[in-house]
């Protein structure tokens, strides 16, 4: 998706025109039957470049200009999370990940979130393992219930 989104205008126009040519609207029997024609030319419009945002972190700012990128490494959020992350859980669907991968994800997630200024007192979230026979809608309800029961608090995040 990212590669598609950053396609240069000339290349995008060429791709669109190629697609239009493949559709062969001028030969479409349904369009002809209803007396419809589609103009294959692109509509021209005036555009403008919006002002880019200045990103504020705790203690400093970043100005990505028009690159559309900013680096969060070593940055703290502007304000701390208003509530500590206490009630959260992870759902593993159909045993798609081995236990060491799950534990590594949790460790890196907590470390990264705290590094950005977040407060995570619960570093051991509930890990819910989806049963192949369980419907996905039921699974979401089960995960929510299990996390809430374990933490004695309404779930804040479910991953």
N, C-alpha and C positions, 0 to 999 in steps of 0.2 A: 504494500500500500504506500509506503513512504517513497519508494522509487517512482511509483506512478504519480504521486503528488508533486514531486520535484521535476517532472518532465519539463524541459525548456519549451517556451511557447511555439517556436517554429516546428519542433518535433511533434508537439501535441496537435497542431493544426494539420500537419501531414498525416498523422494517425487518424484524426477525425475524418479528413477528406477521403482517406483510403476506406474507412468504414462506410461512409456515405456511398462511395462507388460500389462497394460490395452489395449494398441494399438494393440497388437498381430500382429506385422509386419510379423512374420514368417507364419501367416495364411492368409494374405491379398491377395485376388484373383487378384487384379489389379497389385500389385507388382510382383506376380508370372507370370502373363500374359506377362509382359514386361521384365521378367528375372531380376528383380531388387531385391537386398537384402540390408537391412539396418543393420549395425553393432550396436548392442545395448550397446556396451561398450563406456564409456566416454573417450574422448581424454585427455591425460595428457599434460600439458604444464608447463614451468617454469614461475613462477610469482614473482613479487617483490612488496614490500610495498613502495608506493610513500611517499616522505617527506610531512609531514603535513604543512599546512600554519600557519603562525603566523598572527593573526588578529590584525590590527592596528585600534585603535579608536583615537579620539581626546584626546591627553594627556596620553594615555596608550596603552598597548597591551594585548592580551590574547593568550595563547598557549593551545589549546584544546587537544593537543597530538593526539591520535588516537580515541578519544571518538566520534568525529564527531559532537560535540555540543559546543556551546558557548552561554553565557547568555548576551543578549543585555540590560537587565534591568540596568538603571542608566548610560548607555554608550552613548556617543555622537558620531555621524558619524565622520570619519576622517576629512572631510571637509563639510562645510554647503552646502545645495542644491544651485546650481549656480543661480537658479532663484526662486523667491518666488512662492509658490503655490497659484495662483490667480484664474485661470480658470479651475475649475473641477466640476464634477457632479456625481450624483448617479442615477442609473436607478433601479426602483423597478418593477419587472416583475409580472404582474397579481396580484397586491396587496398582495403579499406573506408575507409582514411584516407590522405590525401595526406601526403607526407613532412614538410612544415612543421608539420602538426598533431602528428605523432609526435614530432618533435624538440622542439616546445614542451612536450608532455606530459612528456617525459624531463627537460627543464630545470626545469619547475615541480615535478615530483616530487622530484628531487634537492634542489632549493633548500628545499622544504617539509620534507623528511625531515631534512636537516641543521639546519634552523631549530628542529626539535624535539629536537635533540641527537644525531641519528643520524650515523654515520660512513660516508660513501660515497666510497671512493677511486676506484671505477670509475664514472665519470660518462658512459661511452659503452657502454651495454649492447648486446648483440647484438640486432639487429632481424631477426626471422625472418618472411619473407613466405610465407604459406600458399599452396600451389598448389591451384587449384580441383579438380584430380583427386585430390588427396591425402586419404585418409580422416582424419577428425579424431583418432581414436585413434593412428594412425601419426604424425600431425602432432605430437602431444604428445611422443611418444618422440623424434621428430626435433629438436624445439626443445630438449629436455633434453640430447640428445647434442651439438647444435651449441653451446649455451651452455657446457656442461662442457668441450668441446674448446677453445673460444676462451679460456676463463678458466683452464684447467688446474685446475679445482676443481669439485666437485659443485655444481650450481645451488642457490642459496639461495632465489631467487624467480623465478617465471615469470609474467609478466603477459600 
